[in-house]
Amino acid sequence: MAAQRIGIIMHGITGRMGYNQHLVRSILAIRDQGGVELANGDRLMPDPILVGRNADKLAEIAGRHGIARTTTDVDAALADPADTIFFDAGSTQMRAGLLERAIEAGKHVYCEKPIAERLDIALDVARKARRKGIKSGVVQDKLFLPGLRKMAMLRDSGFFGRMLSVRGEFGYWVFEGDLQPIQRPSWNYRKGEGGGIILDMLCHWRYVLDNLFGTVKAVSCLGATHIPTRWDERGKPYDADADDAAYATFELEGGVVAQINSSWTTRVRRDDLVTFHVDGTHGSAVAGLTKCWTQHRVNTPRPVWNPDQPQTMRFMDQWDEVPDTQVYDNGFKVQWEDFLRHVVEGKPWKFDLLEAAKGVQLAELGLKSWAERRWLDVPTLEA
């Protein structure tokens, strides 16, 4: 067994998602476990270089985690042939330009989503990568959540029979900033800075729906800016002009209807911050981030509608939990490991820049549907 080094340029790791999920819980966790095991028995060991604008913050993170290399010079990092992968978890507005520079430098690219604010830009980046023979990957983290992996197992087993509908609920209350400190960055609520929940979340719902329940064929979306004034990181009020809630309906392949509410202006009274309720002719299931519950047709109770009497049925107790029959590793880490094997060994990989462009397409159509107040078909994208 031999150790193989792979150099990874990591941009945007000073932010919450880049630091927690990608650096600490993925790349450093892979390093701490002794690398990624390859088919020949070798261990692939990531060697990150941290890239960003704040040299002091980069140095502090590197010192805390025993990382040897940092730089504020993106071009210098891209010019080093010893590093073969470029990763970005920075702002959406910068992402397409950074990816193009990395592709031109011959780097394989892996990044957060959305990959661009507009479909034409997303497709241009995806096509450039394919022309250059670059391997690309985009985070599709929710497919790797234990709850949705259990949902996929139910689907594959035929549990649902004919699938009828999907209802998704996502979100929580994001503090305005006047009474409690904000827990999401203020740019999320500024349209000019790439904010808005439709651009953010419909990119997620595209890959979830396509891969679990059926290809998205059409969309109807209503957005809203429920909280027009928020307070930023310095405690100053500003006009929040980006959408902070979205109410979308999707027509899926096979006649499945999906409805997903996404909101930063809702208070949670459900099993998790995101839940998916799937109904089928033979059974139903509800999945959150980690847990999943089922109710089969033979276990379906018979409620009686009587508005004159208090309800005596405890509906939440009528569902059976799908047990944990395996250990579920961090979903971001699992996808990183798969992408690294794809780069080094050429293992099959689906979640490339073109797949990510489909998310941008759906977000763009969602915004257009809102503006024009009508259903829109979702055309097939070609590389």
C-alpha positions as CSV (number, residue, x, y, z in Angstrom):
1,M,0.0,0.0,0.0
2,A,1.4,3.4,-1.1
3,A,0.3,6.9,-0.3
4,Q,-0.5,9.2,-3.2
5,R,-0.6,13.0,-2.7
6,I,-3.3,15.1,-4.4
7,G,-3.1,18.9,-4.2
8,I,-6.3,20.8,-3.7
9,I,-6.7,24.5,-4.1
10,M,-9.5,25.5,-1.6
11,H,-11.1,28.9,-2.1
12,G,-13.9,30.2,0.2
13,I,-13.1,28.2,3.3
14,T,-13.3,31.2,5.6
15,G,-17.1,31.1,5.2
16,R,-19.3,28.9,7.4
17,M,-20.1,26.2,4.8
18,G,-16.6,26.1,3.3
19,Y,-14.9,25.8,6.7
20,N,-17.2,23.5,8.5
21,Q,-18.4,21.0,5.8
22,H,-15.7,21.1,3.2
23,L,-12.5,21.8,5.1
24,V,-13.0,20.4,8.6
25,R,-15.6,17.6,8.1
26,S,-14.4,16.5,4.6
27,I,-10.8,17.2,3.6
28,L,-9.3,17.2,7.1
29,A,-11.4,14.3,8.1
30,I,-10.2,12.4,5.1
31,R,-6.6,13.3,6.0
32,D,-7.1,12.2,9.6
33,Q,-8.5,8.8,8.6
34,G,-5.4,8.2,6.5
35,G,-6.7,9.2,3.1
36,V,-9.1,7.7,0.6
37,E,-8.7,4.1,-0.2
38,L,-8.2,3.4,-4.0
39,A,-9.1,0.2,-5.9
40,N,-5.4,-0.9,-5.9
41,G,-5.1,-0.5,-2.2
42,D,-3.2,2.8,-2.3
43,R,-4.3,5.7,-0.1
44,L,-5.0,9.1,-1.7
45,M,-4.0,11.8,0.7
46,P,-5.3,15.4,0.1
47,D,-2.9,18.2,0.5
48,P,-4.9,21.5,0.7
49,I,-3.7,25.0,0.0
50,L,-6.0,27.6,1.5
51,V,-6.8,30.6,-0.8
52,G,-8.6,33.8,0.1
53,R,-8.4,37.6,0.5
54,N,-7.7,37.7,4.3
55,A,-4.2,36.5,4.9
56,D,-4.5,36.7,8.7
57,K,-7.7,34.6,8.8
58,L,-6.2,32.0,6.4
59,A,-3.1,31.8,8.6
60,E,-5.2,31.4,11.7
61,I,-7.2,28.5,10.2
62,A,-4.1,26.9,8.8
63,G,-2.3,27.1,12.2
64,R,-5.3,25.7,14.0
65,H,-5.5,22.6,11.8
66,G,-1.9,22.0,10.9
67,I,-2.2,23.1,7.2
68,A,1.2,24.0,5.7
69,R,0.1,26.2,2.8
70,T,-1.9,29.4,2.3
71,T,-2.0,32.2,-0.2
72,T,-3.9,35.3,-1.2
73,D,-2.8,34.9,-4.9
74,V,-5.3,32.8,-6.8
75,D,-3.3,33.0,-10.0
76,A,-0.2,31.8,-8.4
77,A,-2.1,28.9,-6.9
78,L,-3.6,28.0,-10.2
79,A,-0.2,28.1,-11.9
80,D,1.3,25.4,-9.7
81,P,1.2,22.1,-11.5
82,A,1.5,20.2,-8.2
83,D,-2.1,21.1,-7.3
84,T,-4.6,19.4,-9.7
85,I,-8.1,20.3,-8.2
86,F,-9.6,23.7,-7.7
87,F,-12.5,24.0,-5.2
88,D,-14.7,27.0,-4.6
89,A,-17.2,27.7,-1.8
90,G,-17.1,31.5,-2.1
91,S,-19.8,33.8,-3.3
92,T,-22.1,32.9,-6.2
93,Q,-21.2,36.1,-8.1
94,M,-17.5,35.2,-8.2
95,R,-17.9,31.5,-8.9
96,A,-18.2,31.3,-12.7
97,G,-15.2,33.5,-13.2
98,L,-13.1,31.5,-10.8
99,L,-14.1,28.2,-12.4
100,E,-13.3,29.5,-15.9
101,R,-9.8,30.6,-14.7
102,A,-9.2,27.2,-13.1
103,I,-10.4,25.4,-16.2
104,E,-8.1,27.5,-18.4
105,A,-5.3,26.5,-16.0
106,G,-6.1,22.8,-16.6
107,K,-7.4,22.1,-13.1
108,H,-10.2,19.7,-12.3
109,V,-13.0,21.7,-10.6
110,Y,-15.3,21.0,-7.7
111,C,-17.6,23.6,-6.2
112,E,-20.7,24.6,-4.2
113,K,-23.8,25.7,-6.0
114,P,-25.3,27.6,-7.7
115,I,-22.5,27.8,-10.2
116,A,-23.8,31.0,-11.7
117,E,-26.7,33.5,-11.4
118,R,-27.7,32.9,-15.1
119,L,-28.2,29.8,-17.1
120,D,-26.2,31.0,-20.1
121,I,-23.2,31.6,-17.9
122,A,-23.6,28.2,-16.2
123,L,-23.8,26.4,-19.6
124,D,-20.8,28.3,-20.9
125,V,-18.7,27.1,-18.0
126,A,-19.9,23.5,-18.2
127,R,-19.1,23.4,-22.0
128,K,-15.7,24.9,-21.5
129,A,-14.9,22.2,-19.0
130,R,-16.0,19.5,-21.4
131,R,-14.1,20.9,-24.3
132,K,-10.9,21.0,-22.2
133,G,-11.4,17.5,-20.9
134,I,-11.7,18.8,-17.3
135,K,-13.4,16.6,-14.7
136,S,-15.9,18.6,-12.7
137,G,-18.1,18.1,-9.7
138,V,-20.7,20.1,-7.9
139,V,-22.0,19.5,-4.4
140,Q,-25.3,17.7,-4.3
141,D,-25.2,17.1,-0.6
142,K,-28.8,16.4,0.2
143,L,-28.7,13.2,-1.8
144,F,-26.2,11.9,0.7
145,L,-28.3,12.7,3.8
146,P,-29.3,9.6,5.8
147,G,-32.9,10.5,5.6
148,L,-33.0,10.8,1.8
149,R,-30.8,7.7,1.4
150,K,-33.5,5.8,3.3
151,M,-36.1,7.3,1.0
152,A,-34.2,6.1,-2.0
153,M,-34.0,2.6,-0.5
154,L,-37.8,2.7,-0.1
155,R,-38.3,3.8,-3.7
156,D,-35.9,1.1,-5.0
157,S,-37.7,-1.6,-3.1
158,G,-41.0,-0.7,-4.7
159,F,-42.4,0.3,-1.3
160,F,-44.5,3.3,-2.7
161,G,-46.2,1.4,-5.5
162,R,-47.0,4.1,-8.0
163,M,-45.7,7.4,-6.7
164,L,-48.3,10.1,-6.6
165,S,-46.9,13.2,-4.9
166,V,-44.1,14.8,-3.0
167,R,-44.5,17.6,-0.4
168,G,-41.4,19.3,0.8
169,E,-41.0,21.9,3.7
170,F,-37.7,23.7,4.1
171,G,-36.7,26.6,6.3
172,Y,-36.7,28.3,9.6
173,W,-36.9,31.9,11.0
174,V,-33.8,33.9,10.2
175,F,-33.6,36.8,12.7
176,E,-34.1,40.2,11.3
177,G,-31.1,41.5,13.3
178,D,-32.8,44.1,15.5
179,L,-33.7,42.0,18.5
180,Q,-31.4,38.9,18.0
181,P,-28.1,38.6,16.1
182,I,-28.5,37.4,12.5
183,Q,-27.6,33.8,11.8
184,R,-27.3,34.1,8.0
185,P,-25.1,36.6,6.1
186,S,-26.9,39.8,5.0
187,W,-26.0,39.4,1.3
188,N,-28.6,36.5,1.2
189,Y,-31.3,39.2,1.3
190,R,-29.8,41.6,-1.2
191,K,-30.7,40.9,-4.9
192,G,-27.7,42.9,-6.2
193,E,-25.3,40.6,-4.2
194,G,-26.7,37.3,-5.5
195,G,-29.2,36.8,-2.7
196,G,-32.6,35.2,-2.8
197,I,-34.0,31.9,-1.7
198,I,-35.2,30.9,-5.2
199,L,-31.7,30.9,-6.7
200,D,-30.4,29.3,-3.5
201,M,-32.9,26.5,-3.0
202,L,-34.3,25.6,-6.4
203,C,-30.8,24.5,-7.3
204,H,-31.1,21.9,-4.5
205,W,-34.6,20.9,-5.3
206,R,-33.7,20.2,-8.9
207,Y,-31.2,17.4,-8.1
208,V,-33.3,16.0,-5.3
209,L,-36.4,15.8,-7.5
210,D,-34.5,14.5,-10.6
211,N,-32.6,11.8,-8.7
212,L,-35.2,10.6,-6.2
213,F,-38.7,11.2,-7.5
214,G,-38.7,12.0,-11.3
215,T,-37.2,14.4,-13.8
216,V,-38.7,17.9,-13.5
217,K,-40.9,18.7,-16.5
218,A,-42.6,22.0,-15.5
219,V,-42.6,24.6,-12.7
220,S,-44.9,27.1,-11.2
221,C,-43.3,29.4,-8.6
222,L,-44.5,32.3,-6.4
223,G,-41.8,34.2,-4.5
224,A,-42.1,36.7,-1.8
225,T,-40.1,39.2,0.2
226,H,-41.9,39.0,3.5
227,I,-39.4,40.9,5.6
228,P,-38.5,44.2,3.7
229,T,-36.1,45.6,6.3
230,R,-33.3,43.7,8.0
231,W,-30.1,44.6,10.0
232,D,-26.6,43.7,8.7
233,E,-23.5,42.4,10.5
234,R,-22.7,45.9,11.8
235,G,-26.2,46.4,13.2
236,K,-27.3,48.8,10.4
237,P,-30.8,48.5,8.8
238,Y,-31.0,47.9,5.1
239,D,-33.6,47.2,2.4
240,A,-34.0,43.5,1.9
241,D,-35.1,43.3,-1.7
242,A,-34.4,39.6,-2.4
243,D,-37.0,36.9,-2.1
244,D,-37.0,35.2,1.4
245,A,-39.7,32.7,0.6
246,A,-40.7,30.6,-2.4
247,Y,-43.8,28.5,-2.9
248,A,-43.2,26.1,-5.9
249,T,-45.1,23.3,-7.6
250,F,-43.4,21.0,-10.0
251,E,-44.7,18.5,-12.5
252,L,-42.4,15.4,-12.6
253,E,-41.9,12.6,-15.1
254,G,-44.5,9.9,-14.6
255,G,-47.2,12.3,-13.5
256,V,-45.8,12.9,-10.0
257,V,-46.7,16.3,-8.5
258,A,-44.2,17.9,-6.1
259,Q,-44.9,20.9,-3.9
260,I,-42.0,22.5,-2.0
261,N,-42.1,25.5,0.3
262,S,-38.8,27.2,1.0
263,S,-38.7,29.9,3.6
264,W,-36.5,31.9,5.9
265,T,-39.6,33.4,7.5
266,T,-41.2,30.3,9.0
267,R,-41.1,28.9,12.5
268,V,-40.5,25.2,12.7
269,R,-43.2,22.7,13.9
270,R,-42.2,19.5,12.0
271,D,-39.7,16.8,12.4
272,D,-36.7,18.6,10.9
273,L,-35.6,21.8,9.2
274,V,-36.4,20.0,5.9
275,T,-38.9,17.2,5.4
276,F,-40.1,15.4,2.3
277,H,-43.5,13.6,2.5
278,V,-44.0,11.1,-0.3
279,D,-47.4,9.5,-1.0
280,G,-47.8,6.4,-3.2
281,T,-50.5,3.9,-3.9
282,H,-48.9,1.3,-1.6
283,G,-47.3,3.4,1.0
284,S,-46.2,6.8,2.2
285,A,-42.9,8.0,3.8
286,V,-41.6,11.2,5.5
287,A,-37.9,11.9,5.6
288,G,-35.9,14.6,7.3
289,L,-32.1,15.0,7.4
290,T,-31.4,11.8,9.2
291,K,-34.6,9.9,10.0
292,C,-37.4,8.4,7.8
293,W,-40.8,7.1,8.8
294,T,-43.2,5.0,6.8
295,Q,-46.9,4.0,6.7
296,H,-47.9,1.1,4.4
297,R,-51.3,0.6,2.9
298,V,-52.0,-2.3,5.3
299,N,-51.1,-0.1,8.3
300,T,-53.0,3.0,7.2
301,P,-55.5,4.0,9.9
302,R,-59.1,5.1,9.2
303,P,-59.6,8.6,10.7
304,V,-63.1,10.0,11.0
305,W,-63.8,13.7,10.3
306,N,-65.8,15.2,13.1
307,P,-65.2,18.9,13.7
308,D,-67.4,18.8,16.8
309,Q,-65.1,16.6,18.8
310,P,-61.5,16.9,19.8
311,Q,-59.2,14.7,17.7
312,T,-58.2,11.5,19.6
313,M,-55.9,10.0,17.1
314,R,-52.2,10.6,17.6
315,F,-51.2,10.7,14.0
316,M,-47.5,11.0,14.6
317,D,-47.6,7.7,16.5
318,Q,-49.0,5.8,13.5
319,W,-45.7,5.8,11.6
320,D,-42.8,3.3,11.7
321,E,-39.3,4.5,11.7
322,V,-36.8,3.1,9.1
323,P,-33.9,1.7,11.2
324,D,-30.3,2.6,10.8
325,T,-28.9,-0.5,9.3
326,Q,-25.5,1.0,8.5
327,V,-23.2,3.8,9.6
328,Y,-23.9,7.0,7.6
329,D,-20.8,9.1,7.2
330,N,-20.9,12.9,6.6
331,G,-22.6,13.5,3.3
332,F,-20.2,16.2,2.1
333,K,-17.2,13.9,3.0
334,V,-18.7,10.9,1.1
335,Q,-19.2,13.0,-2.0
336,W,-15.6,14.4,-1.7
337,E,-14.3,10.8,-1.6
338,D,-16.3,9.8,-4.6
339,F,-15.1,12.9,-6.6
340,L,-11.5,12.2,-5.7
341,R,-11.8,8.6,-6.9
342,H,-13.4,10.0,-10.1
343,V,-10.4,12.3,-10.7
344,V,-7.7,9.7,-9.9
345,E,-9.3,6.4,-11.0
346,G,-11.9,7.6,-13.5
347,K,-14.7,6.0,-11.5
348,P,-18.2,6.9,-12.8
349,W,-19.5,10.3,-11.8
350,K,-22.8,12.0,-12.5
351,F,-22.8,15.3,-10.7
352,D,-20.8,17.5,-13.1
353,L,-21.2,21.2,-14.1
354,L,-23.9,20.3,-16.6
355,E,-26.0,18.8,-13.8
356,A,-25.4,21.9,-11.8
357,A,-26.6,24.0,-14.7
358,K,-29.9,22.2,-14.5
359,G,-30.3,23.7,-11.0
360,V,-29.6,27.2,-12.3
361,Q,-32.1,26.6,-15.1
362,L,-34.8,25.7,-12.7
363,A,-34.1,28.7,-10.5
364,E,-34.2,31.0,-13.5
365,L,-37.5,29.5,-14.6
366,G,-38.8,29.8,-11.1
367,L,-38.0,33.5,-11.1
368,K,-39.6,33.9,-14.5
369,S,-42.7,32.0,-13.5
370,W,-43.1,34.3,-10.5
371,A,-42.6,37.4,-12.7
372,E,-45.1,36.2,-15.3
373,R,-47.5,34.4,-13.0
374,R,-47.7,31.2,-15.1
375,W,-46.5,27.6,-15.5
376,L,-43.3,27.1,-17.5
377,D,-42.0,23.9,-19.1
378,V,-38.4,22.9,-18.3
379,P,-36.5,22.1,-21.5
380,T,-33.9,19.4,-21.7
381,L,-30.3,20.8,-21.5
382,E,-27.7,19.5,-23.9
383,A,-23.9,19.7,-23.3
